[in-house]
């Protein structure tokens, strides 16, 4: 997660943000360089004003001294306004000459000019400091040695002129030179120490920034909702899972902070936060309900933890962990049924042997009986034994590893005829003829699909639609159509209410169901059977015309592979048929 994005970080705006990060090395050098250049300009201005002040006080003007101070001020100002700072090298190079060299030369001339009663030796501290901070230790020591040498030469010149006792001049030169060496060494050591600490802090900030970004990504990807709430009930941070649990479709949560008291449906959560802050009882674990307008009530399990705000702020915050109880219960049921599924595969394998014995005994029995009533009974046994055998094969295929890569034996059937036959049988058995409407394509559509597998898929979809549909006419509709791309589509539509998003995303998972009495295998088997025949299956919220009104409903659609050629001519069906 890029801190520059307009996204609320879970750790708040801090020094870890690149916008507030310490300057890079080049920026730090430029800041120091500008500081020294500004000091040189100010010093030049002070020297120039000093000459003006001395003249105003009645002292005889020194034209050469005034010209030197004015020239120095102009030179420092020109370097200060230069567009780019220049780094000092390891020796007395051109950048050294244009800045430090000019200072040493001007201060030396000021020191040597006759008629001056001012001691300009302390001014040498500026070039020595500049060389120590902006350059290397060698350059700093060299500058200090040059300053000491110039002072000693000046003292020698004073002694040769015979201007009294030269001892004080040599002592002053020695002390000033020693001070220059000490300043150069200490300033360079402090500068190097600060640079090292700065690099270490920058590396530490980089590591912490990476850790912050990883933490933000982990929190954003959590399936559990996370809220950070203050004592006033204001939510300062909410991950996508929490927003999904709290928001209604009409009023989605897009920005933080927001108040829990702003929605009547969040009243239970707001009261829980208040009770946690007031410390009334043990509220670290509670089950509450969130009311969504038009979507029913969502039951949540909330765990709370108290913490302090990030970066040492004194405000206490409450972190709430939200879990959807329905998903928790469904996953627990999934784990239990998964174990049952593994057992059912073993049981199906064991059923095969006695089932084969029943089929064989029935075949032998058919050879000896003559009565029509007994013959019908043996036929029923034979048909249901075959059907059980196919079901056992399907269960074993679904549970067998690598099933998705294996395809069922190819069959070709005419989709409209098969759908018409299956729907009529289903409507007669479930007594659902008034609520079922068939809308079959006029064009014959041969597809590659096993008839028995199509029967299982379509009956599963019809049973699922009947469970949630109203009992009115056209509450369930079956459509077949040939799309513009040439793809065949079979759709089962019902006028039931919209599915909860948490249920929709797990529709085709095995053993997942929103109802406690359902095993959650129906849609999973439909998907496996479709994929085994190279077909696709899906769900969407679609509109269909029912009872002369365009209505929203739930629609499951599958797209079987179209056969290259039909086995025989198929009759043309009307676009609308009743079972």
N, C-alpha and C positions, 0 to 999 in steps of 0.2 A: 504494500500500500504506500503510495507516494505521499509524503507529508505535504507536498505542495498542492495536492488535490483538495477540492472543496468538500472534504469529508471530515466529520467529527472524529477525532482520534479518541480511543478509549482512555488514553493517558493525558489528554488535554494538550493545549498549546504549551510548549516548554522549550528549553534550550536544545532539546533533541530535534526540534524542527529546523530544517535547513534554512528557513527564513530568519531564524534567530541564532544560527550557528556562529561560532567564533570565526573571524575572517581567515582566509587562506594565507599561506606564507607570503605570497606576493602582496596581498592586501595589507598584511602586517608590516612588511618592509616599506610599503608606500606611506603608511601612516607615520612610521618613525622618521622616514626621510623628510616628509613634509614638516614634521615637528622641528627637526634640526634646521631645515632651511628657513622656517619661520623665525626661529631663534636668531639666526644670522641676520635676517632682515631687521628684527627688532634691535639687535645690537648695533647694526649700522646706523639705524635711526637715532639711537641714544648717543652714539659718538658724534653724529652731526649736530644734534641738539645741544650737546655739551659745548661744542665750539661756539655755537650761537649764544649760549648762555654766558660763556666766559667773555665774549665780546660785549654783551649787554652789560656786564658788571664792570666794564672799564678796562679790561685787560687788552693789551696790544694784540691785534689780530695776527695770526700766523696763516698766511695765504696757503702755503704748502700743506699745512696740517688740515685746513678746511677742505682743500681740494682732495686730499687723500681720503678723508672721511666721506665726502660726497661721492667719490668714485667707488668706495667700498660699498656704500649703501646701494648705489645703482647696480653694481655687479651682483650683490646678493639678491636683489629684487628680480633681476633677469633669470638667475638660476631657480628662484622660487617659482616663477610662473612657467618654467619649462614643462612641456606636455608630459614627459616621461621621466621618472626617476632613474638614476644610473647607479648600479651596484658598484661598490668598491672591490677591487681585486686583491691579490696577495702582495702586491708591490705598489710603488708610487706611480700609478698609471694616470691616464688622462682624467678619469673622474675624481681621483684624489687631488690632482693639480687644480682642477676647476673649483673645488670647494675647500678642502682642508689646506691645500697649498696656498690658496689666496689668503685664507685667514692667517696662517703662520707668517706669510710675507708682510701683510698689512700690519699685524700686531708688532712684528719686529721693527718695521719702519717707524711706527708710532713710538716704540721704545727708544730708538736711536736718534730721532729728530732732536736737534739741540733746542733748548729754550723751553722744554716741556717739564713741568714739575710733577706730573702725574705718573704713577707707576702702572704701566699697562701689562705687567707680567701675569696677573691673574686671568687675563683674557685668554691665555694659552689653554686654559682648561676646556674651552669649547671645542677646538679642533682635536684635542686628545680624546675627549668623550665621544666625539663623532666617529673617530677612527676605531675606538674600542667597541662601540655599539653596532655600527654599520659595516665594519670590516673585520679582519682576522686579528688574532692576538699578535702576530708578527707585525702587521701594519700598525697596530696601536703602539707596540713597543718602539717601533721605528719612528713614529711621530713623536713620542715622548723623548726619545734619544735626540731627535733633531731639535726639539725645543730646548732641551738641556744644553746641547752643544752651542746653540745660538746665545743662550744666556751666559755661558762661560766665555764665549768669544767677546760678548759685550763687556763682561767684567775685566777681561784681559786688556781690552781696548781702553777701558777706564784707568787701569793701572799704568799702561804705557803713556797715557796722557799726563800722568802725575797728578791726578785729581784727588790728593789726600791719600788716606789709608784705603787700600783696595780690598782689605780683608772683608769688610761687610758686604761688598759687592759679590765676592766669591761665595760667601756663606749664603747670601740670598739666592744666588744662582743655583747652588747645590741643593738647598732646601726646595726651591721651586721645581728643579729637575726631579728630585726624589718624589715629591708630591705628584708630578706628572706620571711617573712610572707606577706609583700606587694607584692613581686614578685609572690609568689604562688597564692595569691588571684586574682590579676589582670590578670595574664597569664591564669588561669583557666577560668575566666569570658570571656576573649577575645576568648579563644578556644571554649567555649560553644556557644558564640554568632556566631562565624564563622560557627560552625557545624550546628546551627539552621538555619542560612541563607542559607547554602548549601543545607540542606534538603528542605527548602521552595523553593529554586530555582529549585531543581530537580523535585519537585512535579509540579511546574509551567511549566517546560519544558516538563514533561510527558503529562500534559493537552494540551499544545500547540502542541505537536507532534500528539496527537490524533485528534485535530482539523485540523491540516495540512493534515493528512491522509484522514479524512472525506471530506475535501475540494477537495483534489486530486481525490477521487473517484467520487464525484459529478460532477466535471468538466469533467472527463473522460467519464462519462455516459450521458452527455448532448447530445441531438440531434442537438443543435445548434453548429456550429463550432466556436472555439475560437483560435485566434492567438495572440501572444505577439511579437511585432515588434519594433525594434529600429530605430533610425534615418537613418541608412544606409540601411534599407530594409531587415535586417537579422531577420529571425523568430527564436526566442529563445524557444518557446513552442507552440505546436499545439496538440489539443486533437484529438481523432480518427475521430470525425465527420468532423473536418476541413481538416484532411489528406484525408478523403474520397472525400470531395468536390474538393480538389485541384489536387489530383493525377490522372494520367492516368495509365491504366493497364500495359503499357510497362515500366513505370518508377515510381514505387511506392515510397512514402516517408517513410523512415524507421527511419531516425535519424534527430535530431536537434542539432545545428542550421543549417538552410539552407537559401539561399537568394531568395527573390521573383523575383529578376532579372535573376535568373538562368533558367527560363522557359519563352518562348515567350508568352504562353497562359495566364500567370499571369500578363501581362503588365498592365492591367487596375487596378489590385489590388496594384501593386507596385506604380503606379502613384497616386493612392488614398492615400497610406501611405505617400508619399512624400508631397502631398498637405496638409495633416493633420499636419505634422511637421512644414511645412513652414507657416502655418496659413493663407493660401489663401482661404478666403471664409468659409462658414459653411459646413464642410464635415463630420459632425457627423452622417449623414444618407445619403446613396447613394445606387443606384442599378447599378451593374456592370455585365459584362459577363466574364466567365472563359472558355477559349477554350481548349478542350481536343482533342488531336490528335486521329482521328478515332471515336470519341464519340460525336461530335457535341459541341454545346455551352451550358454551364450551366449558368443560370441567378441567381445571388446572391443578396441578400439585406445585406448590410454591415452597421453596427453601430460601431462607434469608441468612445473610452474613453481614455483620457490621464492620465497617472499615473507616479509615481516615481518607480524606481526599488526597489526590496525587500531589506530589511536590510539597508535602508538609503543611498543607492548609489545615486550619483548625476545624473546619466544618466536617461533621460526621456524615457519612454516606451509608446507605443500605443497598447491598447488591442482592437482587432477587433472581433466583433460578427457576424458570417456568418449564413445566413438562405437561404435555397433553395427556390426560389420563386415558383417553380413548386409545391413543396410539400405544401407550404403555401396556394397557390391557390386551390390545390386539397383538403386540409383539410377544407378550407372555403366552398368549394362546397359540401364536405361531410356533414358538419353541416347543410347546407341548404336542401340537399336532404334527410338527416335523418328526418328532420321535415316533408318533403313531404312523406317519407316512412310511418311515423306514420299515416299521413292523408290517405294514400292509403289503409292502413289496414282497417281503418274505412269505406272508400268508398267501398272496396271489400265486407265488411260485409253488406252494404246497397244494393249492386248490387244483392245479392243472392235472395232477395224476388222478384224483377221484373224479374229476369232471370227465376225463377221458374214459374212465370206467363206466360212468353213467351213460355217456353217449354210446359206447359199445353195447352195453346191456340193453339199451333202448332199441338199437338197431336189430339185435337178436330177437327182441320181443316183437318187433314189427313183422318179422317173418312168420310168427306163429299165430297171430291174432287175425280174426276175420270180421269181427263186429265193427260197424262204422263208428260207434261211440268210442271204442277202445283205440281205433285207428286215429281219431282226432286227438285223443289224449297223447298218444305217442308222438304225433306230429308236433304238438305244442312242446313236449319235452325236448324233441330234436331241435326246434327253432330256438328255444331259450338256452339250450346247452351251447349252441353255436354262438349265440349272443354273449353268453358268459365267457366263452373262450376268447372272443374278440376283446372283451373288456379286460380280461386277464392279460392279454398281449399288450394292450394299451398301457395298463398300469406298469407292467414290466419295462416297456419302452420308455415311459416317462422317467422312471427311476434309474434307468441304465445310464451310466456315464457316457458322454459323447452322443446323447440322443439327438441333439440339435443338428449334428452333422449328418445323421442318417435320415433318409427320406422313406416314406411309406411306399408301398407298391402303387404304381400309377393306375388310375382309373379315370374313365371319361364318362361324364354324365351331363345331361341337359339340365342346367341350373333351374330354369323356370318350372319344369315338370317336377323336379325333386323338391323344390321349395313348396309348390302347391300341395303335393302329397303329404309332406311332413307337417305343414301348417294345418291341413284339414284333420289329420290324425290327432295332433296336439289339441286343437280347439275342441274336438269331440271328447277327448279324454278329460280335459280340464273344464269343459262346459264354458268355454270362453269365446264362443263364436260371435256374440254381439259386440264384443270389444276389440275384435281382431279385424284389421283391414289389410287386404293384399293389393299391392300395386306392382304388378309384374311387367317387365319390358315386353314389347311386341316382337322384338327380334330374338330368335333362339340363341342361347348362349352356352355352348358346350364348354365345360371346364374340367380340369384335372383335379378330381377330388373323390375320395372314397365315399360311397353313398351312406354307409353306416356312420362314418366319421362326420359327414355333413349333418346327419340326423342328430348326433350327439351335440355338435356345436350349436345348431339352430335351436334345439330344444332347451339347451342351457341358457341361451340368450332370451328365448321366449319366457322361460320360467323366471329369469332375473327381471325381465320387464314387467311381468305380471305381479311380482312381489311389490313393486313400488308404483304401478300405474293406477289410475282411477278406474272405476268400473263402468265408465260411460262408453258410448260408441266411439270407435276409432281411437280408443285410448292406446292401443298397440297397433303399429303399422309395420309391415314387412315390404321393403322395396328392393327391386332388382333393376339395375340400369347399366347401360353401356356408356362409359364416359367418353369424352372427346378424344382422350389419349388412347382409346381402344381397350382400356382396362375395365374388367367386369367388377361390379360392386354389389354386394348384398348387405342391406342395412336393416336393423331392427330398432324401431323408434317407439318411445313411450312418453306419455305426458307427465311423468313423475317429476318431483321437485329436483332442483340441482344438487349435485353431489358436493359434499364438503371437499375442499382441496386436499386435505390430509388423507381422505379416502381415495380420491381420484389418482393420486400419485402411486398408490400401491394396488391398483385394481387387478393387475395380472400377476401379482406375486402369489406364490403358493401359500396356502394356509392363512391368508390375510382376509379378514371379513369384518365389516362393521356390525355384524349381528352375532350374538353369542351362540345361536343355534346353528349357524352355518359353518361348514368346515373350511370354506375359502378355497376349495379346489376347482369349482366350476369354471371360472374364467381362466384359471391357470391351465386347465386341461384344454379349453378352447384354443388358447394361444399355442400350446404344444402341438395340438393336432393341425392347426393352420400352418405353423412353421414346418411341420413334417411334410406337408404337401406343397411347400413353397409359397404359401399364401400369407397375407398380412392381416392383422386384426387391430382395431383401435377403438377409441371412444372420443366423442365430441358432443358438445351442446349444440343442437341443431333445431331449426324451425321447420315444421311441417303443417300442412292444412288439415285440421281435424275439426269436425262439426262446423264446417264452413268458416273457420277462423284460423288465422295463422298463429300457431302456438309454439312456444319453446318446449323442448323436451330432451331427454337423454337418448343418445343414439350410439349403438355399437355397430360398427361396419367392418366387413371383411372383403378382401379382394383376392379371390382365387385366381390361379393361373388359367388363362384361356387356352382351351385345346386347339390344336392346329386344324383338326377336322373332326366332324361329328361322326358317330357310329352309324347314324341313319337319319332320315328326315324327321324333324320335330314339328309338331303342330304349332301354329301361331296362336299365342294367348292374347287375350285382351289386356289393356293397360291396367284395368281394375277388376279384381275378382274377389268374390266372397267365399270363405271356406264353407 
